[in-house]
């Protein structure tokens, strides 16, 4: 989907976002994280960044996770996306809108101490020559191009897991294990041979003198028991023993 950069005085026709499941929504919320000043932006709709920010590790590091809302608008004869913060989100979420109505977003912006303030923006009624169609969802699908969900997936935690683990001390390895365990449990197919152990569980097992219970099966010919192989964790346990 095409992005639109907000300009003072913009009058934007509000359009629902069509999701891959066929539902129409007024916006999609995503948490985001800048890895570096000019690095990739990670978007997240699965609460992974939320868990990072509010974990003990995240609080110690003061990790700056923010929230953005994606809203779809019709401008320049195209459906485009805008990313908005709290004030515009609250404004747009306060009204119901569809392709056929006349609800537009009027952008009013000013600079306040180096930040752009949109609090004077408003929802207005403005006549527009709306499209003629038999099916609203089909018209949106044809005109919005790709799905926003595909873009968010390409920038998601799971799609950037390696660089995230490099930057945040393998924090997300445990999240992967927990997510996989949860899905297997929901399907009713998880057992001890399929379960992935988190770093905390491994550490607790070591402190209790039970590391062999977890590590030994990963050496077996039957295959790997979980997320971590024995060779990968042999050094980890040796370091703990040396402390």
Phi and psi in degrees as GROMACS dihedral restraints (atoms count N, CA, C in turn):
[ dihedral_restraints ]
;  ai    aj    ak    al  type     phi  dphi    fc
    3     4     5     6     1   -81.8    20    10
    4     5     6     7     1   137.8    20    10
    6     7     8     9     1   -88.3    20    10
    7     8     9    10     1   151.0    20    10
    9    10    11    12     1  -122.4    20    10
   10    11    12    13     1   127.8    20    10
   12    13    14    15     1   -86.8    20    10
   13    14    15    16     1   122.8    20    10
   15    16    17    18     1   -65.0    20    10
   16    17    18    19     1   137.8    20    10
   18    19    20    21     1  -126.9    20    10
   19    20    21    22     1   147.5    20    10
   21    22    23    24     1   -59.8    20    10
   22    23    24    25     1   129.1    20    10
   24    25    26    27     1    93.2    20    10
   25    26    27    28     1    -3.7    20    10
   27    28    29    30     1   -56.0    20    10
   28    29    30    31     1   138.0    20    10
   30    31    32    33     1  -119.9    20    10
   31    32    33    34     1   110.1    20    10
   33    34    35    36     1  -118.9    20    10
   34    35    36    37     1   123.3    20    10
   36    37    38    39     1   -72.1    20    10
   37    38    39    40     1   124.4    20    10
   39    40    41    42     1   -76.1    20    10
   40    41    42    43     1   130.4    20    10
   42    43    44    45     1  -127.5    20    10
   43    44    45    46     1   132.1    20    10
   45    46    47    48     1   -61.6    20    10
   46    47    48    49     1   151.7    20    10
   48    49    50    51     1   -90.0    20    10
   49    50    51    52     1   130.7    20    10
   51    52    53    54     1   -91.0    20    10
   52    53    54    55     1   121.0    20    10
   54    55    56    57     1   -90.2    20    10
   55    56    57    58     1   167.8    20    10
   57    58    59    60     1   -66.1    20    10
   58    59    60    61     1   -24.6    20    10
   60    61    62    63     1   -83.6    20    10
   61    62    63    64     1     2.2    20    10
   63    64    65    66     1    93.1    20    10
   64    65    66    67     1    -4.2    20    10
   66    67    68    69     1   -81.9    20    10
   67    68    69    70     1   154.8    20    10
   69    70    71    72     1  -109.5    20    10
   70    71    72    73     1   130.8    20    10
   72    73    74    75     1  -131.3    20    10
   73    74    75    76     1   150.8    20    10
   75    76    77    78     1   -75.1    20    10
   76    77    78    79     1   -22.0    20    10
   78    79    80    81     1  -163.8    20    10
   79    80    81    82     1   166.7    20    10
   81    82    83    84     1  -128.8    20    10
   82    83    84    85     1   127.4    20    10
   84    85    86    87     1   -94.0    20    10
   85    86    87    88     1   138.6    20    10
   87    88    89    90     1  -145.1    20    10
   88    89    90    91     1   138.5    20    10
   90    91    92    93     1   -82.9    20    10
   91    92    93    94     1   153.8    20    10
   93    94    95    96     1  -141.3    20    10
   94    95    96    97     1   159.1    20    10
   96    97    98    99     1  -147.0    20    10
   97    98    99   100     1   126.2    20    10
   99   100   101   102     1   -84.5    20    10
  100   101   102   103     1   119.4    20    10
  102   103   104   105     1   -70.3    20    10
  103   104   105   106     1   -41.4    20    10
  105   106   107   108     1  -142.1    20    10
  106   107   108   109     1   171.6    20    10
  108   109   110   111     1   -55.0    20    10
  109   110   111   112     1   -41.2    20    10
  111   112   113   114     1  -120.8    20    10
  112   113   114   115     1    20.5    20    10
  114   115   116   117     1   -89.2    20    10
  115   116   117   118     1  -174.3    20    10
  117   118   119   120     1   -68.8    20    10
  118   119   120   121     1   150.2    20    10
  120   121   122   123     1   -96.2    20    10
  121   122   123   124     1   127.5    20    10
  123   124   125   126     1   -96.4    20    10
  124   125   126   127     1   126.8    20    10
  126   127   128   129     1  -108.1    20    10
  127   128   129   130     1   149.4    20    10
  129   130   131   132     1  -147.4    20    10
  130   131   132   133     1   127.5    20    10
  132   133   134   135     1  -115.2    20    10
  133   134   135   136     1     8.0    20    10
  135   136   137   138     1  -111.4    20    10
  136   137   138   139     1     9.3    20    10
  138   139   140   141     1    75.6    20    10
  139   140   141   142     1    10.3    20    10
  141   142   143   144     1   -66.3    20    10
  142   143   144   145     1   -45.5    20    10
  144   145   146   147     1   -67.8    20    10
  145   146   147   148     1   -31.7    20    10
  147   148   149   150     1   -62.2    20    10
  148   149   150   151     1   -44.6    20    10
  150   151   152   153     1   -64.6    20    10
  151   152   153   154     1   -37.5    20    10
  153   154   155   156     1   -63.5    20    10
  154   155   156   157     1   -49.3    20    10
  156   157   158   159     1   -61.0    20    10
  157   158   159   160     1   -41.6    20    10
  159   160   161   162     1   -98.4    20    10
  160   161   162   163     1     7.4    20    10
  162   163   164   165     1   -76.6    20    10
  163   164   165   166     1   164.7    20    10
  165   166   167   168     1   -59.4    20    10
  166   167   168   169     1   -39.8    20    10
  168   169   170   171     1   -62.2    20    10
  169   170   171   172     1   -46.4    20    10
  171   172   173   174     1   -65.1    20    10
  172   173   174   175     1   -38.9    20    10
  174   175   176   177     1   -66.8    20    10
  175   176   177   178     1   -38.1    20    10
  177   178   179   180     1   -64.4    20    10
  178   179   180   181     1   -37.6    20    10
  180   181   182   183     1   -87.0    20    10
  181   182   183   184     1    -9.9    20    10
  183   184   185   186     1    52.8    20    10
  184   185   186   187     1    54.6    20    10
  186   187   188   189     1   -75.5    20    10
  187   188   189   190     1   125.1    20    10
  189   190   191   192     1   -85.4    20    10
  190   191   192   193     1    79.8    20    10
  192   193   194   195     1   -89.1    20    10
  193   194   195   196     1   128.1    20    10
  195   196   197   198     1  -115.0    20    10
  196   197   198   199     1   179.4    20    10
  198   199   200   201     1  -126.1    20    10
  199   200   201   202     1   133.0    20    10
  201   202   203   204     1  -127.4    20    10
  202   203   204   205     1   151.2    20    10
  204   205   206   207     1  -119.0    20    10
  205   206   207   208     1   129.2    20    10
  207   208   209   210     1   -95.0    20    10
  208   209   210   211     1   129.4    20    10
  210   211   212   213     1  -127.6    20    10
  211   212   213   214     1   141.8    20    10
  213   214   215   216     1   -98.6    20    10
  214   215   216   217     1   134.7    20    10
  216   217   218   219     1  -136.2    20    10
  217   218   219   220     1   157.4    20    10
  219   220   221   222     1  -106.6    20    10
  220   221   222   223     1   117.0    20    10
  222   223   224   225     1  -151.8    20    10
  223   224   225   226     1   142.7    20    10
  225   226   227   228     1    57.2    20    10
  226   227   228   229     1    37.1    20    10
  228   229   230   231     1    63.0    20    10
  229   230   231   232     1    25.3    20    10
  231   232   233   234     1  -141.8    20    10
  232   233   234   235     1   152.6    20    10
  234   235   236   237     1   -83.5    20    10
  235   236   237   238     1   126.0    20    10
  237   238   239   240     1  -131.7    20    10
  238   239   240   241     1   167.1    20    10
  240   241   242   243     1  -106.3    20    10
  241   242   243   244     1   143.2    20    10
  243   244   245   246     1  -122.5    20    10
  244   245   246   247     1   146.2    20    10
  246   247   248   249     1  -104.2    20    10
  247   248   249   250     1   126.6    20    10
  249   250   251   252     1  -129.4    20    10
  250   251   252   253     1   157.7    20    10
  252   253   254   255     1   -95.3    20    10
  253   254   255   256     1  -157.6    20    10
  255   256   257   258     1   -62.6    20    10
  256   257   258   259     1   -47.0    20    10
  258   259   260   261     1   -66.0    20    10
  259   260   261   262     1   -45.2    20    10
  261   262   263   264     1   -71.3    20    10
  262   263   264   265     1   -35.2    20    10
  264   265   266   267     1   -61.2    20    10
  265   266   267   268     1   -47.8    20    10
  267   268   269   270     1   -62.2    20    10
  268   269   270   271     1   -36.0    20    10
  270   271   272   273     1   -65.9    20    10
  271   272   273   274     1   -50.2    20    10
  273   274   275   276     1   -67.8    20    10
  274   275   276   277     1   -38.8    20    10
  276   277   278   279     1   -72.0    20    10
  277   278   279   280     1    -8.8    20    10
  279   280   281   282     1   -83.8    20    10
  280   281   282   283     1    -6.0    20    10
  282   283   284   285     1  -129.3    20    10
  283   284   285   286     1   154.8    20    10
  285   286   287   288     1   -96.2    20    10
  286   287   288   289     1   142.3    20    10
  288   289   290   291     1  -148.7    20    10
  289   290   291   292     1   158.8    20    10
  291   292   293   294     1  -144.0    20    10
  292   293   294   295     1   177.1    20    10
  294   295   296   297     1   -63.7    20    10
  295   296   297   298     1   -35.3    20    10
  297   298   299   300     1   -86.4    20    10
  298   299   300   301     1   -12.0    20    10
  300   301   302   303     1   -86.1    20    10
  301   302   303   304     1  -176.1    20    10
  303   304   305   306     1  -109.7    20    10
  304   305   306   307     1    19.3    20    10
  306   307   308   309     1   -76.3    20    10
  307   308   309   310     1   123.9    20    10
  309   310   311   312     1  -124.7    20    10
  310   311   312   313     1   154.0    20    10
  312   313   314   315     1  -101.3    20    10
  313   314   315   316     1   117.8    20    10
  315   316   317   318     1   -96.6    20    10
  316   317   318   319     1   117.8    20    10
  318   319   320   321     1   -89.3    20    10
  319   320   321   322     1   125.2    20    10
  321   322   323   324     1  -127.8    20    10
  322   323   324   325     1   115.3    20    10
  324   325   326   327     1  -128.0    20    10
  325   326   327   328     1   149.7    20    10
  327   328   329   330     1  -147.1    20    10
  328   329   330   331     1   158.1    20    10
  330   331   332   333     1   -88.4    20    10
  331   332   333   334     1   128.4    20    10
  333   334   335   336     1  -127.5    20    10
  334   335   336   337     1   103.8    20    10
  336   337   338   339     1    53.2    20    10
  337   338   339   340     1    42.6    20    10
  339   340   341   342     1    87.8    20    10
  340   341   342   343     1    -2.8    20    10
  342   343   344   345     1  -113.8    20    10
  343   344   345   346     1   149.5    20    10
  345   346   347   348     1   -87.6    20    10
  346   347   348   349     1   124.1    20    10
  348   349   350   351     1  -105.1    20    10
  349   350   351   352     1   125.6    20    10
  351   352   353   354     1  -111.1    20    10
  352   353   354   355     1    14.3    20    10
  354   355   356   357     1   -65.4    20    10
  355   356   357   358     1   -18.9    20    10
  357   358   359   360     1   -89.5    20    10
  358   359   360   361     1     1.8    20    10
  360   361   362   363     1   -67.8    20    10
  361   362   363   364     1   162.8    20    10
  363   364   365   366     1  -153.1    20    10
  364   365   366   367     1   163.4    20    10
  366   367   368   369     1   -95.4    20    10
  367   368   369   370     1   127.7    20    10
  369   370   371   372     1  -125.5    20    10
  370   371   372   373     1   160.1    20    10
  372   373   374   375     1   -99.3    20    10
  373   374   375   376     1   123.6    20    10
  375   376   377   378     1  -141.6    20    10
  376   377   378   379     1   127.2    20    10
  378   379   380   381     1   -61.7    20    10
  379   380   381   382     1   137.3    20    10
  381   382   383   384     1  -144.8    20    10
  382   383   384   385     1   153.1    20    10
  384   385   386   387     1   -82.3    20    10
  385   386   387   388     1    84.4    20    10
  387   388   389   390     1   -66.5    20    10
  388   389   390   391     1   160.0    20    10
  390   391   392   393     1   -70.2    20    10
  391   392   393   394     1   154.2    20    10
  393   394   395   396     1  -102.3    20    10
  394   395   396   397     1   123.4    20    10
  396   397   398   399     1  -151.4    20    10
  397   398   399   400     1   161.9    20    10
  399   400   401   402     1   -90.4    20    10
  400   401   402   403     1   -26.5    20    10
  402   403   404   405     1  -140.3    20    10
  403   404   405   406     1   116.2    20    10
  405   406   407   408     1   -58.9    20    10
  406   407   408   409     1   -42.7    20    10
  408   409   410   411     1   -64.7    20    10
  409   410   411   412     1   -39.9    20    10
  411   412   413   414     1   -64.5    20    10
  412   413   414   415     1   -39.9    20    10
  414   415   416   417     1   -65.0    20    10
  415   416   417   418     1   -43.1    20    10
  417   418   419   420     1   -64.2    20    10
  418   419   420   421     1   -43.1    20    10
  420   421   422   423     1   -58.8    20    10
  421   422   423   424     1   -43.3    20    10
  423   424   425   426     1   -67.3    20    10
  424   425   426   427     1   -31.8    20    10
  426   427   428   429     1   -99.8    20    10
  427   428   429   430     1   -19.3    20    10
  429   430   431   432     1   -87.4    20    10
  430   431   432   433     1    -8.8    20    10
  432   433   434   435     1    74.3    20    10
  433   434   435   436     1  -122.4    20    10
  435   436   437   438     1   -76.9    20    10
  436   437   438   439     1   167.7    20    10
  438   439   440   441     1   -83.7    20    10
  439   440   441   442     1   139.8    20    10
  441   442   443   444     1   -59.5    20    10
  442   443   444   445     1   -34.9    20    10
  444   445   446   447     1   -59.8    20    10
  445   446   447   448     1   -35.1    20    10
  447   448   449   450     1   -66.1    20    10
  448   449   450   451     1   -40.7    20    10
  450   451   452   453     1   -62.9    20    10
  451   452   453   454     1   -46.8    20    10
  453   454   455   456     1   -63.4    20    10
  454   455   456   457     1   -36.5    20    10
  456   457   458   459     1   -63.3    20    10
  457   458   459   460     1   -37.7    20    10
  459   460   461   462     1   -68.8    20    10
  460   461   462   463     1   -22.5    20    10
  462   463   464   465     1  -108.1    20    10
  463   464   465   466     1    14.2    20    10
  465   466   467   468     1   -78.2    20    10
  466   467   468   469     1   169.8    20    10
  468   469   470   471     1   -58.5    20    10
  469   470   471   472     1   -46.6    20    10
  471   472   473   474     1   -64.9    20    10
  472   473   474   475     1   -32.6    20    10
  474   475   476   477     1   -78.2    20    10
  475   476   477   478     1   -13.4    20    10
  477   478   479   480     1  -128.0    20    10
  478   479   480   481     1    30.5    20    10
  480   481   482   483     1   -63.6    20    10
  481   482   483   484     1   -35.2    20    10
  483   484   485   486     1   -67.5    20    10
  484   485   486   487     1   -47.2    20    10
  486   487   488   489     1   -68.5    20    10
  487   488   489   490     1   -32.0    20    10
  489   490   491   492     1   -66.6    20    10
  490   491   492   493     1   -43.9    20    10
  492   493   494   495     1   -64.7    20    10
  493   494   495   496     1   -34.9    20    10
  495   496   497   498     1   -64.7    20    10
  496   497   498   499     1   -37.9    20    10
  498   499   500   501     1   -84.3    20    10
  499   500   501   502     1   -23.7    20    10
  501   502   503   504     1  -127.5    20    10
  502   503   504   505     1    40.7    20    10
  504   505   506   507     1    52.1    20    10
  505   506   507   508     1    44.2    20    10
  507   508   509   510     1    61.9    20    10
  508   509   510   511     1    24.1    20    10
  510   511   512   513     1   -57.0    20    10
  511   512   513   514     1   -36.0    20    10
  513   514   515   516     1   -82.2    20    10
  514   515   516   517     1    -7.4    20    10
  516   517   518   519     1   -61.0    20    10
  517   518   519   520     1   -42.1    20    10
  519   520   521   522     1   -65.8    20    10
  520   521   522   523     1   -37.3    20    10
  522   523   524   525     1   -64.1    20    10
  523   524   525   526     1   -38.3    20    10
  525   526   527   528     1   -62.1    20    10
  526   527   528   529     1   -46.5    20    10
  528   529   530   531     1   -60.7    20    10
  529   530   531   532     1   -45.8    20    10
  531   532   533   534     1   -63.6    20    10
  532   533   534   535     1   -40.6    20    10
  534   535   536   537     1   -66.3    20    10
  535   536   537   538     1   -42.5    20    10
  537   538   539   540     1   -65.7    20    10
  538   539   540   541     1   -43.8    20    10
  540   541   542   543     1   -60.2    20    10
  541   542   543   544     1   -40.9    20    10
  543   544   545   546     1   -62.6    20    10
  544   545   546   547     1   -44.6    20    10
  546   547   548   549     1   -66.6    20    10
  547   548   549   550     1   -42.4    20    10
  549   550   551   552     1   -63.5    20    10
  550   551   552   553     1   -39.3    20    10
  552   553   554   555     1   -65.7    20    10
  553   554   555   556     1   -41.0    20    10
  555   556   557   558     1   -62.8    20    10
  556   557   558   559     1   -34.4    20    10
  558   559   560   561     1   -81.0    20    10
  559   560   561   562     1    -9.6    20    10
  561   562   563   564     1    72.1    20    10
  562   563   564   565     1    26.7    20    10
  564   565   566   567     1  -120.6    20    10
  565   566   567   568     1     7.4    20    10
  567   568   569   570     1   -84.6    20    10
  568   569   570   571     1   132.4    20    10
  570   571   572   573     1  -137.9    20    10
  571   572   573   574     1  -176.2    20    10
  573   574   575   576     1   -65.9    20    10
  574   575   576   577     1   -20.5    20    10
  576   577   578   579     1   -83.2    20    10
  577   578   579   580     1   -16.0    20    10
  579   580   581   582     1  -105.9    20    10
  580   581   582   583     1   -13.7    20    10
  582   583   584   585     1   -72.9    20    10
  583   584   585   586     1   141.0    20    10
  585   586   587   588     1  -103.1    20    10
  586   587   588   589     1   135.1    20    10
  588   589   590   591     1   -97.8    20    10
  589   590   591   592     1   141.2    20    10
  591   592   593   594     1   -84.7    20    10
  592   593   594   595     1   164.7    20    10
  594   595   596   597     1   -59.0    20    10
  595   596   597   598     1   -37.9    20    10
  597   598   599   600     1   -62.6    20    10
  598   599   600   601     1   -43.2    20    10
  600   601   602   603     1   -64.5    20    10
  601   602   603   604     1   -39.9    20    10
  603   604   605   606     1   -64.9    20    10
  604   605   606   607     1   -42.8    20    10
  606   607   608   609     1   -64.5    20    10
  607   608   609   610     1   -43.1    20    10
  609   610   611   612     1   -61.7    20    10
  610   611   612   613     1   -39.2    20    10
  612   613   614   615     1   -64.9    20    10
  613   614   615   616     1   -39.7    20    10
  615   616   617   618     1   -63.7    20    10
  616   617   618   619     1   -46.3    20    10
  618   619   620   621     1   -62.1    20    10
  619   620   621   622     1   -28.9    20    10
  621   622   623   624     1   -89.1    20    10
  622   623   624   625     1     3.7    20    10
  624   625   626   627     1    72.9    20    10
  625   626   627   628     1    24.8    20    10
  627   628   629   630     1  -116.6    20    10
  628   629   630   631     1    23.5    20    10
  630   631   632   633     1   -61.9    20    10
  631   632   633   634     1   -28.8    20    10
  633   634   635   636     1   -64.2    20    10
  634   635   636   637     1   -30.1    20    10
  636   637   638   639     1   -62.1    20    10
  637   638   639   640     1   -32.3    20    10
  639   640   641   642     1   -93.3    20    10
  640   641   642   643     1   -39.1    20    10
  642   643   644   645     1   -82.9    20    10
  643   644   645   646     1   -41.3    20    10
  645   646   647   648     1   -53.8    20    10
  646   647   648   649     1   -44.5    20    10
  648   649   650   651     1   -60.1    20    10
  649   650   651   652     1   -21.8    20    10
  651   652   653   654     1   -73.3    20    10
  652   653   654   655     1   -12.7    20    10
  654   655   656   657     1   -87.8    20    10
  655   656   657   658     1   -11.5    20    10
  657   658   659   660     1   -67.5    20    10
  658   659   660   661     1   154.6    20    10
  660   661   662   663     1   -67.5    20    10
  661   662   663   664     1   -20.9    20    10
  663   664   665   666     1   -65.5    20    10
  664   665   666   667     1   -15.6    20    10
  666   667   668   669     1   125.6    20    10
  667   668   669   670     1  -174.4    20    10
  669   670   671   672     1   -86.0    20    10
  670   671   672   673     1   135.7    20    10
  672   673   674   675     1   -80.6    20    10
  673   674   675   676     1   -32.0    20    10
  675   676   677   678     1  -152.7    20    10
  676   677   678   679     1  -151.6    20    10
  678   679   680   681     1   -70.1    20    10
  679   680   681   682     1   -34.1    20    10
  681   682   683   684     1  -111.2    20    10
  682   683   684   685     1   130.7    20    10
  684   685   686   687     1   -84.7    20    10
  685   686   687   688     1   157.0    20    10
  687   688   689   690     1   -60.1    20    10
  688   689   690   691     1   -46.1    20    10
  690   691   692   693     1   -60.0    20    10
  691   692   693   694     1   -35.2    20    10
  693   694   695   696     1   -69.1    20    10
  694   695   696   697     1   -30.7    20    10
  696   697   698   699     1  -103.3    20    10
  697   698   699   700     1    -4.7    20    10
  699   700   701   702     1   -61.2    20    10
  700   701   702   703     1   -44.6    20    10
  702   703   704   705     1   -65.7    20    10
  703   704   705   706     1   -37.0    20    10
  705   706   707   708     1   -60.7    20    10
  706   707   708   709     1   -46.8    20    10
  708   709   710   711     1   -70.3    20    10
  709   710   711   712     1   -35.4    20    10
  711   712   713   714     1   -63.9    20    10
  712   713   714   715     1   -38.1    20    10
  714   715   716   717     1   -64.8    20    10
  715   716   717   718     1   -40.0    20    10
  717   718   719   720     1   -63.9    20    10
  718   719   720   721     1   -40.0    20    10
  720   721   722   723     1   -66.7    20    10
  721   722   723   724     1   -28.1    20    10
  723   724   725   726     1   -79.0    20    10
  724   725   726   727     1   -10.8    20    10
